[in-house]
């Protein structure tokens, strides 16, 4: 009795490479699954992933060897035409070039002055308040900088849940809050102090450290950490 072949859309959701990547992370996908996502479809007998498993087997499951293949070698496999072959060759070439490049060194925050120097060019001429979040790794190196909100002349709004969600999504172990006072007065308001306390308490429950909160003005700043308020 002939066994009916399932298309990739008929697989269990957790077995589909795109859905698996989104739910479990890209590092859980096999080489065949990653390459299957690139080609999108297989042939009448094989899914994209099954086809890529067979192609990989032909080069001893070695991506470096696959990267040396020509169009003619890809063309031996049913379902691999010029479009899919060029997609695979381009992806493998990008991987090779990535290995050849030096990783970009992340900036490291060692003091409140480092934070001020980073944000003063961004904030010095703003007519309204902006609230930013700096995400740090275990070594106090910057993972990312995110603008959380933009407000009016008299203030801006920052949601504690948004701040902590971004920290969790980026796997940050430390965070720094930064906002400006267009008035030129760097003294924190009561709302600034309340927000700092709320974020510090919420972050602590998630084992995330609030390293500082800076109020930035043109030529001066206020650091909660330097003032012993954290």
C-alpha positions in Angstrom: 0.0 0.0 0.0 1.4 3.4 -1.0 2.0 5.8 1.8 0.7 9.3 1.2 3.4 11.9 1.4 2.6 14.9 3.7 3.5 18.3 2.5 5.4 20.6 4.9 2.1 22.4 5.7 0.6 19.2 6.8 3.3 18.4 9.3 2.7 18.9 13.0 3.3 22.6 13.7 6.2 22.0 16.0 7.9 20.1 13.2 7.6 22.9 10.6 11.0 24.7 10.4 9.6 28.3 10.4 7.2 27.6 13.3 9.9 25.6 15.2 12.3 28.6 14.8 9.7 31.1 16.2 8.6 28.9 19.1 11.9 27.2 20.1 14.6 29.4 18.7 16.8 29.3 15.6 19.5 27.3 17.3 17.2 24.3 17.6 17.0 23.9 13.8 19.2 21.4 12.0 21.2 22.4 8.9 18.6 20.8 6.7 15.8 22.7 8.3 17.6 26.1 8.0 18.4 25.4 4.3 14.8 24.1 3.8 13.5 27.5 4.9 15.7 29.2 2.3 14.4 27.1 -0.7 10.8 27.1 0.5 9.6 24.0 -1.3 10.9 20.6 -2.4 9.7 18.5 -5.3 6.8 16.1 -5.9 8.4 13.4 -3.8 10.2 15.4 -1.0 9.6 18.3 1.2 12.1 21.1 1.3 13.7 19.7 4.4 13.8 16.2 3.1 15.4 17.4 -0.1 18.0 19.4 1.8 18.8 16.3 3.9 19.6 14.4 0.8 21.7 17.2 -0.7 23.7 17.5 2.6 24.2 13.7 2.6 25.8 14.1 -0.8 28.5 16.3 0.6 29.0 14.4 3.9 26.8 16.8 5.8 29.5 19.4 5.6 28.4 23.0 4.9 32.0 24.0 3.9 31.8 21.4 1.1 28.3 22.5 0.1 29.7 26.0 -0.2 32.0 24.9 -2.9 29.3 23.5 -5.1 28.6 24.8 -8.6 25.2 25.3 -10.3 25.7 22.0 -12.1 26.1 20.1 -8.8 22.9 21.6 -7.4 21.1 20.9 -10.7 21.5 17.1 -10.2 18.7 17.3 -7.7 15.1 17.4 -8.7 13.4 20.6 -7.4 16.6 22.7 -7.4 16.5 25.2 -10.2 18.6 28.3 -10.8 16.6 30.4 -8.3 17.0 28.0 -5.4 20.6 27.2 -6.3 21.5 30.9 -6.2 19.7 31.4 -2.9 21.7 28.6 -1.3 25.0 29.7 -2.8 24.3 33.3 -1.7 23.5 32.2 1.9 26.6 30.1 2.1 28.7 32.9 0.8 27.3 35.3 3.4 28.3 32.7 6.1 31.8 32.5 4.7 32.1 36.3 4.7 30.8 36.6 8.2 33.5 34.2 9.4 36.1 36.5 7.8 35.0 39.6 9.5 36.1 40.7 12.9 33.2 40.9 15.4 32.2 44.4 16.3 33.3 45.3 19.8 30.4 46.5 21.9 30.8 49.7 23.8 31.3 49.2 27.6 29.7 51.4 30.2 32.1 52.1 33.1 30.7 55.3 34.6 27.8 57.7 34.4 30.0 59.9 32.2 30.1 57.2 29.6 26.3 57.3 29.5 26.2 61.0 29.3 28.7 61.1 26.5 26.7 58.6 24.6 23.4 60.4 24.9 24.3 64.1 25.0 24.6 64.4 21.2 21.2 62.8 20.9 19.4 64.8 23.5 21.2 68.2 23.8 18.9 70.1 21.3 15.6 68.2 21.8 12.6 70.5 22.5 10.7 67.7 24.2 11.6 64.9 26.6 12.6 61.5 25.3 13.0 58.3 27.4 15.6 55.8 26.5 16.6 52.4 27.7 20.2 51.0 27.6 20.5 47.2 27.7 23.6 45.7 29.2 25.2 42.2 29.3 27.0 40.7 32.2 30.2 42.6 31.3 28.4 46.0 31.2 28.7 46.1 27.4 25.8 47.6 25.5 23.5 45.1 23.8 21.2 47.8 22.4 19.8 51.3 23.0 16.0 51.8 22.7 13.8 54.9 22.7 10.9 53.9 24.9 8.8 57.1 24.5 8.7 60.7 23.5 6.7 63.3 25.4 5.9 67.0 25.5 7.9 69.9 26.9 6.9 69.1 30.5 7.5 65.3 30.5 7.2 61.9 29.0 5.7 58.6 30.0 7.6 55.4 30.5 5.9 52.1 31.3 7.6 49.8 33.7 6.3 46.7 32.0 7.6 47.9 28.6 11.0 48.5 30.1 11.2 45.1 31.7 9.8 43.3 28.7 12.5 44.7 26.5 15.2 43.7 29.0 13.9 40.1 29.0 13.5 39.9 25.2 17.2 41.0 24.8 18.4 38.8 27.7 19.9 41.8 29.4 21.3 41.4 32.9 21.6 45.1 33.5 19.7 48.2 32.3 20.2 52.0 32.4 17.4 54.5 32.2 18.1 57.8 30.4 15.9 60.8 29.8 16.4 64.5 29.2 15.1 67.7 30.7 14.7 70.4 28.0 14.4 73.0 30.7 18.1 72.6 31.5 17.4 71.7 35.1 18.8 68.2 35.7 17.2 67.8 39.2 14.9 64.7 39.1 11.2 65.3 39.5 9.0 63.3 41.9 7.8 61.3 39.0 11.4 60.5 38.0 12.1 59.2 41.5 8.9 57.2 41.6 9.7 55.6 38.2 13.3 54.8 39.2 12.1 53.0 42.4 9.4 51.1 40.5 11.8 49.9 37.8 14.5 48.9 40.4 12.0 46.8 42.3 10.5 45.1 39.3 14.0 44.4 37.8 15.2 42.9 41.0 12.5 40.3 41.0 13.7 39.3 37.5 17.4 39.2 38.5 18.0 42.3 36.4 20.1 45.1 37.7 19.1 48.8 37.3 22.6 50.2 37.0 21.7 53.9 36.7 19.1 56.5 35.7 20.5 59.6 34.1 18.7 62.9 33.7 20.5 64.6 30.8 20.8 68.3 30.1 23.0 70.3 27.8 26.3 70.5 29.7 25.2 68.7 32.8 23.4 65.6 34.1 22.1 63.9 37.2 23.0 60.3 38.0 20.9 58.3 40.5 23.8 55.9 41.0 26.4 58.6 41.6 24.1 60.2 44.2 23.7 56.9 46.0 20.0 56.6 45.2 20.2 53.0 43.7 
